[in-house]
């Protein structure tokens, strides 16, 4: 996604920048962007507050890099799925799986996005969030509409309601998911898709 990020003049080690962004993301996710100070991020990173400005020119720049980096990677995965020529059901399955993979890679960024995007979209610097939201909605609604049209999905579905349900139930996983847990993102996606596409009720033994 394009951003209006202001880049710092310094060019510190990329690995250190990634570590600091990861720390900042966790603090933003836990405390909220407005409640987080540069000093708090620096404390968590084991730095003096002034030293953090060697790497980033502002707290806003850190948030920008966190969100734009997450969305860049999300859309790399989504665009690959959407361009693969899959059927509607297979596309939904692949998008859900890719979403859980992104939660695994960027859990804190997803949490920040959910909490902060409504307020951030009013700022010109974060205008790309609006573009991403529109593109996201178009991709999911278009896939669901294709599925209804070709019989992959039920004709009586309220497409927009289904879209909102799937969107919200997938991304809320960032509130409880922890990388390295008992289930891989692919396994969680498989279980989720089984419930959404096939239901959770067992077969009636009498009917069988």
N, C-alpha and C positions, 0 to 999 in steps of 0.2 A: 504494500500500500504506500502511496506517496505521503510524505510528511513534510511539515515545515520546521523540522527540528533544527535548532541552532547547534552546530558542532563546536566543540572546544578546539582551541588552537593547539593544545598539547596532544600528543599521540602516545599515551601510555600503553603498556602491554595489553593486548586484547584479552588475554586470559584474566588479568586482574580486573578489567572492566566488566567482564562477564560475571565474575564473583561478586563485585559490588552491586551490579544490577540484580543479581539473584537475592542478595541480602536486602536491598531496597524493596524488591517485589514482596518478600515475605513480611516486611514491616508495614508496607502500604496495605497489604491484604489483611493483616491482623488489626491495624489501628485505624485505617482509613487514610486517604491521601491528605486531607486538610489537617488532620490531627497529628500527622507525622512531621517531625522537624529534621532538618539536615543533621543536627547534632545527634538525634536518635539513630539515624542511619549510620553515621560515623561510629557511634558507640558500638552498635551491633557488629560493625565491620572491623573494630579494633583500630580506628583511626581518630586523629583529631579532626574536628569539624572542618577546619581550614584546609586540611589535606584532601578532603573529598572534592574540593573545587579544582584540584589539579586534574581530576578525571572528568568532572561534569560541571557545567557552568551554573546549573540550578537544579532544584528538586523537580521542576517541571520537565527538564531535559531527560532526567532519569525515567520519569513516568512515560514520556514520549517513546523512548527507546524500548521500554518494557512492552508497551502495548503494540507498537508498530512491528516489533520483532515477532511477537506472538501472531499477529494477523498476517504478516508476510508468510510465515511458515504454514499457518492454517490454510491460506489460499493456494499455496503451492500444492498442498495435498488435495484440497477440494477441486482445484482446476484439473488435476490429473484424473480424478474420479469422473468429473463431468465431461471430460474430453475422451473418455475411454469407450464410448458407444455402448454402455451397458443398458439393460432394460430397466424400467422404473424400480422394481423391487430390488434388483441388484445394486442400483445406484443408491437407494436409501440405505441398504445394508452397508455399502462402502462408506457413505458419508457418516453414518453413525459410528462405524469403526474408527474412521479417521478422527472424529470428534473426541472419542475417548483417548486416542493416542495423544492428541494435543493437550487434553487435560493432564495426562501423565507427564508430558514434557513441560507444560507451562501452567501448572495448577494455580500458582499464586497470581499469574497474569490474568487467568480466567476469572478468578475471584475479584480482582481489581476491576476488570471490565464490567462485571455484573453490578458491582457496587457504585462505580464512578461514571460510567459512560453517559448516563442520563444527564449529568451535570456538565461533563466535559464537552459534549457535542456543541454547546453554545460558544466554545472558544475556537477561533479560527485555526489555531494550531492543531486542534484535534478534529478538524472537519472530515478527515479520512474515516473516522468512526461512522459517520452517517453514510458515506459511500459503501463501507463494508456491510452495514446493516441492510441496506437496500439490495446489495448483491446477494447477501445470504438469503434473504427472504425470497428473492426471485429464483434462486437455485432450488430451494426446497419446495416452494409452491409449484414451480414448473414441473418438477419431478413427480409430485403427487398428482397433478393434473394429468400428466401423461399416463400415470398408472390407472387412474379412473377411466380415461379414454380407451385404453387397450384392454381393460378388464383385469389388470393386475390387482387393483384395489376396488373395494366396494363402491358402487355408484351412488349410494346414499350418504357417503361421507361428507361432512362439512370440512372442506379442504383447509380453510384458514384455521379452524379449531384444531384439526389434527396437527397442522404445522406448529401451532403454539404449544400444544401438549408435548410433541416430540422435542421441540427446541428447549423448552423449559426443563423437562425431565432429564434430558441428556446433560445439559450444562450445569444444573444444580449439583451434579456429582462432584464438582470441584469443592464443595463445602465439606465433603466427607472422605473423598478419595485421597489416599496417600501413596506415592510411588513406592514400589518395593513391597507392597502388601501381598496378601494371600492370592489375589487374583490379578492377572495381567489385564491391561486395557482391552485386549482382544477378547478375553474370556468374559469380561464385564459386558462388552458390546454384544457378544453372542447371547448371553442371558437376557439382556435388555431386548434385543431383537426378537427373541423367542417369545417373550411376554407380549410385546407390541403387535407382532405379526401373527402369532399363533394362539395367543391367549394363555391364561394360567389354569383354567379349569381342566381337570382330567376327563378322559373319555368315560361316558356312562357305560358301566359294565353291561347293563341290560340292553342298551342300544347295540353294543358290540356283539 
